[in-house]
Amino acid sequence: QDHPKDQDLRALGRAVKMVDSAETIAHETNIALKTQTEQMRNTNAGIDEVTTSLRRADKIIRDIGRRLATDKLIMCMVLLLILAILAIAILAGTGLLDQGTTPAEEIDCSFDFTQTTKACQDKRAAAAASADASKSASGNRRMKAAQIAAGGLGVLGVSRMAQA
């Protein structure tokens, strides 16, 4: 039969094997735990990077939204300007706009942009016509003065010339 001492030695051998096995399992568990800890750190770093990217994307989306709102506002202003120009053109074409225009005397025709208006062109034409009329009257006066200086040729002088 087995001697109690042999049984104790066998039990001690089994206990040593169990301790060796537990140490091996503990060592492997420790390595696995370190690996998982490193994976968790990497995952947390990735989550931080994603969070930063999301914040940046949110800011960019807000900026784009502001630009779109500004662009829409500008488009509305351009549309209003186009409609105003069309309304003025239609009113001017139908003659409804002419009722409130100022007379030519009140328009300052010395500016480049007013010189092409009908009122300024009419004003220039009237001034040119009066200048031509004044030149004609001035020419007639000079002719009469020359006739008087030449010996009183007038109606009587012309008849004297016809008799001769």
Salt bridges, closest charged atoms under 4 A:
ASP2 OD2 - ARG10 NH2 3.15
GLU38 OE1 - ARG41 NH1 3.57
ASP58 OD2 - ARG62 NH2 3.16
ASP63 OD2 - LYS59 NZ 3.48
ASP63 OD1 - ARG66 NH1 2.89
ASP122 OD2 - LYS118 NZ 3.38
